[in-house]
Amino acid sequence: MKIIQTVEIKQILTNKSKKELYDRFLKRKRQLQQECDQLRFEQKRLEKSTKQPSHALKQYFIKELNERLEKIKLLDFQIEQLQILPLGSELKEREVQALIEVNVGDRWEDVAVKRTIVIEDGFVKEIR
């Protein structure tokens, strides 16, 4: 019988992976800033085109801008933490689902143990 189990993917922080993460964070931050600029532009355009701007419309733009600004703050924090982390640290990257074979007579404790895949510079280094 096969069961689905969650497997944690961890990345070992190296100079290469640190730079890639930093670049990914900066790219996402720039994208969010562009979205904020676009929202502000759209808001002004709609305010000019309608004689009486609706309260609901204004609230919508405020909500959307605030969501993006919060994400930018989170990215700034992640960038700051990334700079502090020493090389060799393990970072949880994501979780994936895996099929695990279970047979009659297997020890449940061995089957149910949480599994982890460790990646270093794009290559699987260890499976725990």
N, C-alpha and C positions, 0 to 999 in steps of 0.2 A: 504494500500500500504506500502511496505517496501522500505527503502532507505539505502544505505551504507554510513556510516559516520566514520571518523577517530577518534579513541579514544586514548588518551595519557595515557601511563602507567608510573606512578611515583613510586619510591621506597623511603621509609623513611629510612634514614641512621641510623643504629643501630650498636652496636659493632660487632654483627654477620655478618650483611650485609657488613660492612666496611671491615672486614677480608676476606669475600668471594670475594668482588670486587678486593681487593689488591692481593689475590691469583690468580684470573683470569687474572689480568694485568701482573703479574710476569710470569705466565705460557705462555701467548701470547708473552711476550718479549723474553723468552727463546726459544720459537719456531722460532721466527723471527731471533734470533742470530744463531740458528742451520741452518736455511735456508741460511743465509749469508755465514756461513762456508762452506756449501755444494756448493754454487755457486762459491766461491773462488776455492774450490777443483776442480770442474768441469772445470773452466776456465783454471787452470794450466794444467790439464790433456789434454784438447783439444789443448792448446798451445804446449805441448810437442809432441802430436801425429801428428800435422800438422807442416810442415816445415816453412810455412809462415802464421802466424795468420792473419785472415782477419779483416779489420777495423770494418766491420758490426758486427762480432762476439764479438769483444771487446766492442763495443758500447752497444750491447745487455746486456752483463754482468754488465757493469757500470750502465745502466738504472735499471736493476733488483735489484742490490745492493743498489742503491740510494733510490728506492721505499721502500725497507725494512728498511733502516736506518731512513727514514722519519717517518715510522710507529713506530719505536723504540723510536724516539724523542717524538712523540705524547704520547706514553705510559708512558714515563718518566714524562712528563708534567701532565698526568692524575693521576699518582701515587702521585706526589707532591701536586696536588690540593686535592686529596682524604684525604691526611694527614692533610690538613688545615681545611677541612670542619668540622663543629661541628655536633655532633650527633643530630638527629631530622631533619636534612636538607632533603628536597625532591629533588631527582635526577630523571631526565627524563631517563627512561630506554629504552623505545621503543614506537612505535605506532602500533596499530592493527586496523583492519577494523571490524565494528559491523553493524548488521542490526537493524535499528530503525523503529518502526511502526509509520506510519503517517496516520491519519484519517481526514475525512472531519470535519471541525470545530476546529481542533487543532490550537493553536497559533504557527505561524511559528517561532517566536523568541524563543519559548520553545523547538521546535524541532531542530532548527539550532544551538543551543548553543553547544559549544565545550565540550565534556564530558571527564572526567578524572577518572581513577581507581588508587587508592592509595594502595600500597602493603607494608606491614611491616613484615619482616622475613618470606616471602613466603605466607602470608595470606592476603586476601583482607580486608583492614581496612575500606575503604570508597569508595563510588562511587559518584562522583560529576556531 
